[in-house]
Amino acid sequence: MNLRLTDSESDALRAKAEQEGRSMQEVARTAIAQYVTERPQRLLSAIHRVRTEDAELLQRLSK
């Protein structure tokens, strides 16, 4: 797999890797793993937020 980054994305990744004393590959792989594992929880949180904030509207739409 090849990952093509824009110059600004590459610069940001390089800076983060240097800041943490890790390789760019390690930082990118960690970020991908975090995104993949946290995505379901973020989705559930978003659904809960919509249910809570728009409860009245959802109730009216269900009729």
C-alpha positions as CSV (number, residue, x, y, z in Angstrom):
1,M,0.0,0.0,0.0
2,N,1.2,3.5,-0.8
3,L,-0.1,6.5,1.1
4,R,0.1,9.7,-0.8
5,L,0.2,12.8,1.4
6,T,0.1,16.5,0.5
7,D,3.1,18.5,1.3
8,S,1.5,20.0,4.3
9,E,0.3,16.6,5.6
10,S,3.8,15.2,5.2
11,D,5.3,18.2,7.0
12,A,2.9,17.9,9.9
13,L,3.5,14.1,10.2
14,R,7.3,14.7,10.1
15,A,7.1,17.4,12.7
16,K,4.9,15.2,15.0
17,A,7.3,12.2,14.5
18,E,10.3,14.4,15.4
19,Q,8.5,15.8,18.4
20,E,7.8,12.4,19.7
21,G,11.1,10.8,18.7
22,R,9.4,8.2,16.5
23,S,9.4,7.4,12.9
24,M,6.8,8.9,10.5
25,Q,5.6,5.3,9.8
26,E,5.1,4.6,13.5
27,V,3.1,7.8,14.1
28,A,0.9,7.1,11.0
29,R,0.2,3.5,12.0
30,T,-0.7,4.5,15.5
31,A,-3.1,7.2,14.2
32,I,-4.7,4.7,11.9
33,A,-5.1,2.1,14.6
34,Q,-6.6,4.7,16.9
35,Y,-9.0,6.0,14.3
36,V,-10.2,2.4,13.5
37,T,-10.7,1.4,17.1
38,E,-12.4,4.6,18.3
39,R,-14.7,5.1,15.2
40,P,-17.5,2.9,16.5
41,Q,-17.5,4.8,19.9
42,R,-17.6,8.2,18.1
43,L,-20.5,7.0,16.0
44,L,-22.5,5.8,19.1
45,S,-21.7,9.1,20.8
46,A,-23.0,11.1,17.8
47,I,-26.2,9.0,17.7
48,H,-26.8,9.6,21.4
49,R,-26.2,13.3,21.0
50,V,-28.8,13.5,18.1
51,R,-31.3,11.5,20.1
52,T,-30.8,13.8,23.1
53,E,-30.6,17.2,21.4
54,D,-33.4,16.4,18.8
55,A,-35.7,14.3,20.9
56,E,-38.7,16.5,20.4
57,L,-38.2,16.7,16.7
58,L,-37.7,13.0,16.4
59,Q,-40.9,12.4,18.4
60,R,-42.9,14.7,16.1
61,L,-41.4,13.0,13.0
62,S,-42.4,9.6,14.3
63,K,-46.1,10.4,14.3
